[in-house]
Amino acid sequence: MWAGVFPAVTTKFTADDRLDHAEMERCYGLQMEAGCDGIIVCGSLGEGPMLSPDEKIEVLKAARKVAGDKPVLLTVNEPGTREAAAIAKRAAKEGADGLMVVPSPIYHTDPQETVAALRAVAEAGDLPVMIYSNRLAYRVDVTIDLMEELASDDRFVAIKESSDDIRRSTEIINRFGSRYDLFTGVDNLAFEALSVGAIGWVAGLVTAFPRETVAIYQLMRQGRRDEALAIYRWFRPLLDLDVSTYLVQNIKLAEVLAIGTNDRVRMPRQPLSGERRKAVENIVRDALAVRPTLPALQTSPRSVEKMAAAE
């Protein structure tokens, strides 16, 4: 079972636009040290569509190097199903523990095409799959009925629910029970989703604030709602940075201020500048100035899940 905090990590670049392996390993290591439960590479935040297939595998290997026994998922977000199947197959050979699969971000598939494409990728990779349902960003809704069509294939194990409608989380649980591991994929709906039964969080601002993200998750799993809510209320202005056209630049700038890295992005993106940069810097600096003291935590989220399963 997948559960806990899975950072959708950023991809680090050198000044001459090559992959910065050392900086990726350092930053991904901070996620593991904070108690995150897995890593997802090459998603939207990881600038996956701007990476070549070879680069995606290199990023996967950088994460695999620091993740230990925790799962590393490669995001499959290629425009065409042929290319998506090819990278899925290659990821399996290169050490991925699973795939997070996005329907084509270029062609907006109809329901029949969506199911066929997801099945083709799952078959090619033959790895556990997290279905990424994000109708706002990708204009394809992997509906609950489509999830039911896919449920007969055991390779589909999890849902990253990013519809921006908190009701969808309850509807998934009501329809499927524990058939799918339910993750929230919207940072500023995470507390709400965990409150109604999500068991995981594919997080963005975690890359800059890993300990706070893990604390919210663990406190919620331990029934310490009020403590989690206090941190979440502090965190909300930062979490809102994830819900933006500029989420990559926003979060990379937050990383600059919080963990001392760089905010290089791959064109056509450019780092924030002018008033937009100043606004994001103010949000991050204001949060850092009143950063909360985190409470002691009883156990890791993975241990909590194991105890729950044993019961």
LINFENLIN-V88729 format. One record per run of one state. SS is the DSSP state (a for helix, b for strand, c for the rest). FROM is the first residue (numbers start at 1). TO is the last residue. If there is no record, write none. Layout:
BEGIN
ss=SS from=FROM to=TO
ss=SS from=FROM to=TO
END
This chain:
BEGIN
ss=c from=1 to=3
ss=b from=4 to=8
ss=c from=9 to=12
ss=b from=13 to=13
ss=c from=14 to=18
ss=b from=19 to=19
ss=c from=20 to=20
ss=a from=21 to=33
ss=c from=34 to=37
ss=b from=38 to=41
ss=c from=42 to=47
ss=a from=48 to=50
ss=c from=51 to=52
ss=a from=53 to=67
ss=c from=68 to=70
ss=b from=71 to=76
ss=c from=77 to=80
ss=a from=81 to=93
ss=c from=94 to=97
ss=b from=98 to=102
ss=c from=103 to=110
ss=a from=111 to=125
ss=c from=126 to=127
ss=b from=128 to=134
ss=a from=135 to=138
ss=c from=139 to=139
ss=b from=140 to=140
ss=c from=141 to=143
ss=a from=144 to=150
ss=c from=151 to=155
ss=b from=156 to=161
ss=c from=162 to=166
ss=a from=167 to=176
ss=c from=177 to=180
ss=b from=181 to=184
ss=c from=185 to=186
ss=a from=187 to=195
ss=c from=196 to=199
ss=b from=200 to=203
ss=c from=204 to=204
ss=a from=205 to=207
ss=c from=208 to=209
ss=a from=210 to=221
ss=c from=222 to=224
ss=a from=225 to=242
ss=c from=243 to=246
ss=a from=247 to=259
ss=c from=260 to=273
ss=a from=274 to=289
ss=c from=290 to=300
ss=a from=301 to=310
ss=c from=311 to=311
END
